[in-house]
Amino acid sequence: MKEKLAELPGKTIERLSQYRRILYNSIREGKTNIYSHELARMMNLTPVQVRRDLMLIGYSGSQSKGYVIKDLVALIGKIIDSNEGQKVIIVGMGNLGRAITSYFSGKRDKLTIVAAFDNDLQKTDRIIAGIPCHHIKDVKQVIEKEQVSIAILTVSPEAAHEVAKYLMDNGIKGLLNYTSVPLTAPEHIYLEEYDIVTSLEKLAYLVKS
């Protein structure tokens, strides 16, 4: 039976995704096994935290060989991914929107950016970064046709609240906010905020003399 994401803490899900990215790199390097202290070192965690996370998903390694990488990748995929795959749209095809789309293309089999949206007529009805770009007024039609549940928001700060509400009102259940404006969402909507300013300020504080 497939485990539900809601049964695991959000931070654990984030770390599982990061573990998988490291494990993919290890496979490309020709490795077949990895130890908890190796994963911990690459993520600035403790080995205890790594073992605790993997025990939560029912996986344990051996003291002599550590974790079998391919088995662990498969299990993390079973936990995180949807069997059928999930479709994503991106709203706002400026420089950031194009960069995110290009970067993410082909990174995951079970998550696919299928369409983009903008209100600039010079960008709509075109293929941008490998995906079709529609006018924002067509978002409901595309969401229903493609059965999209997740949106990435990269619009201007001034438009963030209005566009976010528009997306949620038209069927989006998960929203990744890349704008500089904090958003709010109803309880049934999953909202993730990516704030580069906060991240940079945190780094600035840590490195200041």
Sequence and secondary structure as in RCSB ss.txt:
>XXXX:A:sequence
MKEKLAELPGKTIERLSQYRRILYNSIREGKTNIYSHELARMMNLTPVQVRRDLMLIGYSGSQSKGYVIKDLVAL
IGKIIDSNEGQKVIIVGMGNLGRAITSYFSGKRDKLTIVAAFDNDLQKTDRIIAGIPCHHIKDVKQVIEKEQVSI
AILTVSPEAAHEVAKYLMDNGIKGLLNYTSVPLTAPEHIYLEEYDIVTSLEKLAYLVKS
>XXXX:A:secstr
    GGGS HHHHHHHHHHHHHHHHHHHTT  EE HHHHHHHHT  HHHHHHHHHHTT   BTTTBEEHHHHHHH
HHHHHS TT EEEEEE  SHHHHHHHHHHTTS TTEEEEEEEES TTTTTEEETTEEEEEGGGHHHHHHHHT  E
EEE   GGGHHHHHHHHHHTT  EEEE SSS     TTSEEEE  HHHHHHHHHHHH  
